[in-house]
Amino acid sequence: MSASEQAALYRLHAAKCIELAQTSTDSQSKLSLLEIARSWRMLADQVDKNSEIGTTLVYETQEGIKLPRGLMIDAAVIGH
């Protein structure tokens, strides 16, 4: 999968999270889904950045992002 395809896939995941948030009636779930969508977008942006500078690895950490207690993201979901 090319970098642009990977970034597009991540943006698709972000869009799905936003769609789910819009239909959620629970405010905590809505907030969590929007945070996850933001993370997907940041990941897509990082893939774009990596492809622009011609490297395959650029790691940047984001301080202060906290997932709700008990929420885990499976590595298979993010494509690793």
LINPE-V188814 format. One line per field, one symbol per residue. phi: phi as a letter, one per 30 degrees, with the letter a starting at -180 (. if undefined). psi: psi as a letter, one per 20 degrees, with the letter a starting at -180 (. if undefined). burial: b if it has 24 or more other ideal C-beta (glycine too) atoms within 12 Angstrom, else e. A space follows every 50 residues. Layout:
phi: ???
psi: ???
burial: ???
This chain:
phi: .dddddddddddddddddddddcdccdddeddddddddddddddddddde ddcibcbbcbccdidbdeeidbcdeddcic
psi: prghhgghgghggghgggghhhipiphggggghhggghggghgghhgggg hhjkriooppqoqippqqpipqpphhhjk.
burial: eebeebbeebbebbeebeeebeeeeeeeeeebbbbbbbbbbbbbebbeee eeeeeeeeeeeeeeeeeeeeeeeeeeeeee
